[in-house]
Amino acid sequence: MQGIVTCEGAVAEATRELIEQRLSTGTFFWLDLDGVDTEAHDLLLSVFKVHHLAVDDAQHFGQRPKVEDYDDFTYLVVHGASGDGTTTDEVHFIFAEHFVITVHRGPCPAMDEVRTRIAHRKASVLESPQIELIYLVIDQLVDSFFPMLDQFDSQIDELEDAILVRPTDAQLGTLFAMKRSLITVRKAITPQRDMFASISAGVTELPGLNDEGLRYMRDIYDHLIRISDLVDGYRDLLSGVMDTHLSTVSNRLNVVMKQLTIIATVFLPLTFLTGFFGQNFSFLVGHITGRWPFFTFGIGLEVVSALGLLYLFRKRGWLGGPSS
């Protein structure tokens, strides 16, 4: 069993004997588990008397934020931003009056930060230790979205500038990856916001939550509203940047097509002239002879036609000159 027991600021490796001792004395403690293995599964069922449905939920990650009330404990699922910014850190809470159990997979910076804050605090802020601990952990998880979204803001600005200079396929791939990340965050934030709206309004009750603790839950709800607004705003910005990329590529394609059309149009009369004078009629062969007819009809007409068309294109603004 990989876990840490925190009690009154002291941190120790989680063992079955230590946990049973804490439960027998009634001293409040925090058990932080890195996943639920066979030993932890048996500990939750036999020692903590957790319902088997909650234990099954704690074993299977990928769940949406939720709160469920059982007879002797409350089950809670909350998400925070992961370190790579592409997924979320999912944390499961099982708490009662004398203990709080958190379950996550892999390193979770929020847990380390909370243990540091508990070790350096002078006194408890709330009367209910389980509510205070839950607030500290959830506050760290929710606030972890802000640096992630700030990075999104910087990336969007950089992509906009780069796209206006030169759009590439790599930029389009980055845009799609960012959009997928925002969708992942939105899937976690929206139900989480609704859950804390229900808690703040008193529709959903948490054991040990009094009026003072309710103020702290409203603070978390306020942060979730801000994050939800930021996610929706950045989603709209990404859609705008993607439209800018497609428009820029389309405009560049139009410029290329215009250049090719101009070249084809210039060669059109030249092809006609060479084809006309290349006909093997006796009149043309017998009367248009000598050096000067060659320079006049063979070369002069082609040059005059090309220059005339270029002048016409420039006059109409197709070559960047004044438009008629």
Helices and strands as residue ranges (DSSP letters): E 3-7, E 10-13, H 16-25, E 29-34, H 38-46, H 52-59, E 66-69, E 74-81, E 88-95, E 99-104, H 109-120, H 129-143, H 145-165, H 169-200, H 211-277, H 282-287, H 291-293, I 294-300, H 301-315
